[in-house]
Amino acid sequence: MQISSRFTLAVHIFACIDTFGNERKVTSDFLAGSTNVNPVIIRRLLSQLKTAGLIHVTRGSGGATIAKPLNEISFLDIYRAVDCVEHGELFHFHENPNADCPVGRNIHVILDDKLKRVQDAMEKELSSITLEDVKNDTEKYINMQS
């Protein structure tokens, strides 16, 4: 199981807005070119990020801008904004474990707390990484290649 690519696409979008936003309008078409993803998908992500209050989008060819300082936007904010997992739950249980089986009958009780701890740990780590970290690494790698 993987978390949806919407998360990494959203981080890519922020890196592009921050890197190119002072030089040009960062539009969905421009972002689609950088990500190699259909502009419709990019527009959907931009809409989700806008709804979460993380970016501003000017209709037409106005482009996107970041709504907050980079150090105030965590990976967890982005993860939640783009609905990377269904119903806020990282782990999805199979629908009908066999109630006649001692394992099937108890699997939720056995795993629920453990999986919650795993998700909480992941979310704690996501909250510790900000877009400022991405900006610093982006600048470092772009400068190394120049």
Phi, psi and chi 1 to 4 in degrees:
 res  aa     phi    psi   chi1   chi2   chi3   chi4
   1 MET       -  139.0  176.7 -172.5   74.5      -
   2 GLN  -126.8  151.5  -70.0 -175.5  -34.9      -
   3 ILE   -71.4  143.9  -67.2  173.1      -      -
   4 SER   -53.3  146.5  164.8      -      -      -
   5 SER   -67.5   -8.3   63.9      -      -      -
   6 ARG   -56.8  -33.9  -69.3 -174.1  -57.1  -93.5
   7 PHE   -64.3  -53.2  173.2   75.0      -      -
   8 THR   -67.4  -32.7   53.4      -      -      -
   9 LEU   -63.1  -42.1  -78.0  168.9      -      -
  10 ALA   -63.9  -42.1      -      -      -      -
  11 VAL   -63.2  -41.1  174.1      -      -      -
  12 HIS   -58.4  -43.6 -172.4  142.3      -      -
  13 ILE   -59.1  -47.1  -73.7  167.9      -      -
  14 PHE   -61.2  -41.9  -83.0  106.3      -      -
  15 ALA   -61.7  -39.8      -      -      -      -
  16 CYS   -67.9  -44.5  -78.0      -      -      -
  17 ILE   -59.9  -44.9  -66.4  169.8      -      -
  18 ASP   -67.6  -41.1 -178.4   63.4      -      -
  19 THR   -72.5  -41.4  -59.1      -      -      -
  20 PHE  -108.2   -8.9  -57.9  109.9      -      -
  21 GLY   -59.2  -28.5      -      -      -      -
  22 ASN   -82.8  -17.6  -69.7  -29.5      -      -
  23 GLU   -96.9  -28.5  -58.3  169.1   12.7      -
  24 ARG  -158.1  168.2   63.9 -178.5  -22.4  -94.7
  25 LYS   -77.3  128.1  -68.7 -179.7 -179.2  179.6
  26 VAL   -95.3   99.7 -179.3      -      -      -
  27 THR  -100.4  169.7   64.5      -      -      -
  28 SER   -62.5  -34.6   57.8      -      -      -
  29 ASP   -66.5  -41.8  -73.5  -25.9      -      -
  30 PHE   -62.3  -46.0  175.6   80.3      -      -
  31 LEU   -64.3  -37.3  -67.6  166.1      -      -
  32 ALA   -61.6  -37.6      -      -      -      -
  33 GLY   -66.4  -38.3      -      -      -      -
  34 SER   -72.8  -37.8  177.8      -      -      -
  35 THR   -89.9  -15.8   60.3      -      -      -
  36 ASN    59.3   40.8  -84.5  -30.2      -      -
  37 VAL  -125.4  147.0  171.2      -      -      -
  38 ASN   -53.7  134.5 -172.8  -56.3      -      -
  39 PRO   -57.2  -27.8  -20.4   27.5      -      -
  40 VAL   -63.7  -40.7  171.9      -      -      -
  41 ILE   -66.4  -41.6  -67.2  169.1      -      -
  42 ILE   -61.6  -44.6  -61.8  -61.4      -      -
  43 ARG   -62.3  -37.4  -76.9 -169.2  -77.2  -82.1
  44 ARG   -64.0  -43.3 -171.0  174.7  -50.4  128.1
  45 LEU   -64.6  -43.0  -76.1  170.1      -      -
  46 LEU   -59.1  -40.4  -70.2  171.5      -      -
  47 SER   -62.8  -43.6  175.9      -      -      -
  48 GLN   -64.7  -41.5  -70.2  175.5  -53.6      -
  49 LEU   -67.4  -35.6  -64.7  170.0      -      -
  50 LYS   -66.7  -45.8  179.4 -179.5  177.1 -177.2
  51 THR   -58.5  -35.3  -62.2      -      -      -
  52 ALA   -78.6   -4.0      -      -      -      -
  53 GLY    77.4   20.5      -      -      -      -
  54 LEU   -94.2  -24.4  -58.7  177.9      -      -
  55 ILE  -137.5  164.7   63.6  168.7      -      -
  56 HIS  -113.6  140.4  -59.5  -66.5      -      -
  57 VAL  -128.3  126.7  178.1      -      -      -
  58 THR   -95.7  125.3  -54.3      -      -      -
  59 ARG   -59.0  159.5  -55.0 -105.7  -45.4  136.0
  60 GLY    77.8 -133.5      -      -      -      -
  61 SER  -104.5   29.4   61.6      -      -      -
  62 GLY   -73.5  -27.9      -      -      -      -
  63 GLY    90.9  177.8      -      -      -      -
  64 ALA  -115.1  146.5      -      -      -      -
  65 THR  -133.4  157.8   56.6      -      -      -
  66 ILE   -85.0  134.0  -60.5  171.9      -      -
  67 ALA   -85.5  -16.7      -      -      -      -
  68 LYS  -136.2  163.2  -60.3  178.2  179.2 -178.6
  69 PRO   -59.1  144.6  -23.6   33.1      -      -
  70 LEU   -58.6  -32.9  -63.9  178.1      -      -
  71 ASN   -75.2   -4.4   65.0  -11.5      -      -
  72 GLU  -103.3    1.8  -66.8  179.6   16.0      -
  73 ILE  -115.1  113.1  -58.5  174.1      -      -
  74 SER   -95.3  164.5   72.2      -      -      -
  75 PHE   -59.1  -33.4  -86.2   19.1      -      -
  76 LEU   -64.6  -39.7 -177.0   59.0      -      -
  77 ASP   -58.6  -44.3  -62.9  -35.3      -      -
  78 ILE   -68.9  -45.4  -62.1  165.8      -      -
  79 TYR   -53.8  -46.4  170.5   82.0      -      -
  80 ARG   -70.5  -36.0  -71.9 -179.6  173.9  157.4
  81 ALA   -65.4  -35.9      -      -      -      -
  82 VAL  -102.0   16.9  -62.3      -      -      -
  83 ASP    49.0   60.6  -61.8  -36.8      -      -
  84 CYS   -70.8  -23.9  -72.6      -      -      -
  85 VAL  -131.5  152.5  -65.2      -      -      -
  86 GLU   -75.4  134.8  -67.8 -178.9   27.3      -
  87 HIS    56.3   26.5  -48.5  -64.4      -      -
  88 GLY    70.8    8.7      -      -      -      -
  89 GLU  -111.3  120.5  -64.8  176.5   -4.2      -
  90 LEU   -64.0  -40.9 -177.9   60.0      -      -
  91 PHE  -103.2  133.3  -62.2   97.5      -      -
  92 HIS  -112.2  126.0  178.8   73.6      -      -
  93 PHE   -80.9  146.1 -102.3   96.6      -      -
  94 HIS   -61.2  148.5   46.9  -70.6      -      -
  95 GLU   -68.1  -43.6  -61.1  -60.5  -36.9      -
  96 ASN  -132.9   72.7  -61.3  -57.2      -      -
  97 PRO   -61.2  147.6   11.7  -15.9      -      -
  98 ASN   -68.8  112.8 -174.9  -11.8      -      -
  99 ALA   -67.7  -18.2      -      -      -      -
 100 ASP   -82.2  -11.8  -66.2  -29.1      -      -
 101 CYS   -95.9  133.6  170.6      -      -      -
 102 PRO   -61.6  -32.0    8.4  -13.3      -      -
 103 VAL   -73.9  -50.8  173.6      -      -      -
 104 GLY   -56.8  -40.1      -      -      -      -
 105 ARG   -65.6  -28.7  179.8  173.7   47.8 -111.3
 106 ASN  -113.9    1.4  -66.2  -64.6      -      -
 107 ILE   -60.7  -37.0 -163.1   66.3      -      -
 108 HIS   -63.3  -46.8  -88.6  -73.4      -      -
 109 VAL   -61.1  -37.5  173.4      -      -      -
 110 ILE   -68.7  -41.2  -65.4  165.1      -      -
 111 LEU  -103.5  -25.3  -68.4 -179.2      -      -
 112 ASP   -51.4  -51.5  -77.0  -12.4      -      -
 113 ASP   -65.3  -40.3  179.5   60.5      -      -
 114 LYS   -64.4  -44.5  -66.9  167.1 -176.9   62.3
 115 LEU   -68.1  -33.9  -63.2  177.8      -      -
 116 LYS   -64.1  -41.5  171.9   93.6  170.0   81.6
 117 ARG   -63.2  -40.3  -71.0 -171.3  -12.2 -121.2
 118 VAL   -63.1  -46.8  169.5      -      -      -
 119 GLN   -63.5  -42.4 -178.0  167.4  -16.0      -
 120 ASP   -60.5  -40.8  -70.5  -13.3      -      -
 121 ALA   -65.2  -41.9      -      -      -      -
 122 MET   -63.4  -44.4 -176.6 -165.1   78.6      -
 123 GLU   -66.4  -34.7  -71.2 -179.3    0.0      -
 124 LYS   -63.1  -43.9 -179.7  179.3  178.2 -172.7
 125 GLU   -65.4  -42.6 -172.8   64.7   22.2      -
 126 LEU   -59.7  -36.1  -73.6  171.6      -      -
 127 SER   -72.3  -17.9   70.0      -      -      -
 128 SER   -87.4   -8.9   75.0      -      -      -
 129 ILE  -108.6  130.0  -57.4  167.7      -      -
 130 THR  -116.8  170.1   68.5      -      -      -
 131 LEU   -67.0  -20.4  -72.3  177.0      -      -
 132 GLU   -62.2  -38.8 -175.2   73.5   28.1      -
 133 ASP   -62.7  -41.9  -60.2  -42.6      -      -
 134 VAL   -65.1  -43.8  174.3      -      -      -
 135 LYS   -58.2  -47.6  175.4 -171.0  178.0   92.3
 136 ASN   -60.5  -44.1  -67.1  -22.2      -      -
 137 ASP   -69.4  -37.8  -73.6  -15.3      -      -
 138 THR   -60.1  -48.8  -59.7      -      -      -
 139 GLU   -60.9  -41.5  -70.6  173.9   -9.8      -
 140 LYS   -61.1  -47.6  178.6  175.0   78.3  173.4
 141 TYR   -73.2  -35.3  -74.3  103.2      -      -
 142 ILE   -65.2  -42.6  -72.0  173.6      -      -
 143 ASN   -66.8  -34.6  -70.6  -26.6      -      -
 144 MET   -65.9  -30.8  -75.8  174.8   37.4      -
 145 GLN   -89.2   -8.2  -63.9  169.5   -4.0      -
 146 SER   -82.1      -  -62.5      -      -      -
